[in-house]
């Protein structure tokens, strides 16, 4: 089943059996579905089993992955397919790439998105480039997932959103689900895709709930969705900033401003069409990206609009982003770092007044 | 370890094929026929030959920037290799990889790799696949002494050990990381000593003697296939030419040292052994050399006469599936 998210996710596509579940449960359920569906799929990463190899002490699945992403899977699929790794990102990501090149489909837990830099050479030099530099030989059906985003005092080294680093690299794909529903569909699509895909799970989304169909489904990589229709301005979100845009749109509506919310979902490939279609209609655009401002996804989408929709703009393209600083620890500083609905409302109101 | 007559002929043919390929490639590079950088491995022929003598097309090897010998020992076609280095569309990677990225998945060759140490975990990943699938194959990671300073070797050895993978680590210690001597950059006299830290056998092997390599590799690979885990082999060897085609090694190596190593050349070493033991004769070996000389000349002709890649190839093979075509993004 593939649900048609365009034009409206709350439309007929959702008329299926399902329930409200948390993002983390949708994620865990999808991993189980995919492990069951395809014997070549396996999961590896730090603490994904947690206690694997200590069954003789009655210890198994103590953590089940950070945020319990993989909890319960080892009981059904065993320690070969739910494989704990040493803290050794370059080694196990490299091994996963080698395993993918030789016929398996690894799903790798990087724990925090920030740790991608420790494995970066393997992703950049091997996962992204091998197929090209070998003239089309081999494929790398590897899925990497990690917790991203600013939240709860994780501070400078456990909070970053390196979306644009990944999107910058030809050969890598990147998805940023914004709720439990899109998490399930995008994760399933990522695992079934034959290219390397990085799945960003924002910490603030992990405990949020939304409607998720019971039956397994995929969401096409490279397609965004409209979360709300409007005619005055386009608000573009990705991952948790989609929620920020949704909240901002509700407040703008109270002021009589009718905002359209575009949820990017995929950052590479990226859905250029949905951005251009929306801005051509609203003539104004505010892009909300939690990443730092230089060379981020918001900059890339702004360049797209300047290049391909310049004539339809009635006002400058605006970006609401984090500042050009590391992520701070203390709550008031952390709050000041994060693009908030208030920031988006203020930027939009100023834009419409211009 | 017993060697069949067929295997002996294969060993001699393979070592001589590597030697001639590298020599002819350097000549062709001097003529401007190669389109980029080439790192040659003449002098080191015994290593890849003695290892790959035990492997089939179902086993995987991961290689290095100095990968021609690994390719040839794994059965990769020399004409396709030469065409690749000449930047031609008939090259094994359509002219998109070059010398540093030659791969042939049909032969279990996971690719040469331009980042020092980056190929090592790929070989471990192949061993992980083998374990998950239970197909009895092995994964071999080749790397040089210079790569042993990289984190990937240590992470890979630890992974292979704790997961008891059918992996073989082959360190080709040619005594120079580019121009830096091993005794300056590596903290131990025998790199194989480091295997003890990862609870696997570490064996120092005369990398100029194909029989010594053959024996050590046979044991390591049998161990891996039997599910007994990884082995680390350190092959003491020497590259006859510079780090890359335009490098003059005499800026950092003494001629006396080179003469000492060349006196142990793996090819005459082999010829003497098989002649003494009446296993092969001069006539047969000369016939093999003539055949290979012709093969490599044919490879050059094939590469020269082959077409360049069409410009559309710039955009292909980036992804299996991607909704934004790369040519649309600029």
Interface residues (C-beta under 8 A of the other chain):
Chain A: X42 X80 X81 X83 X85 X86 X88 X90 X91 X92 X93 X94 X95 X96 X97 X98 X99 X100 X101 X102 X103 X104 X121 X122 X125 X126 X130 X131 X132 X133 X134 X135 X136 X137 X138 X139 X170 X171 X173 X193 X194 X195 X220 X221 X222 X223 X269 X270 X271 X272
Chain B: X60 X62 X91 X92 X93 X94 X95 X96 X97 X101 X103 X104 X105 X110 X111 X113 X114 X115 X118 X120 X121 X122 X123 X124 X125 X126 X127 X128 X129 X130 X131 X132 X133 X139 X151 X152 X154 X155 X156 X158 X159 X162 X163 X316 X317 X318 X319 X320 X321 X322 X323 X324 X326
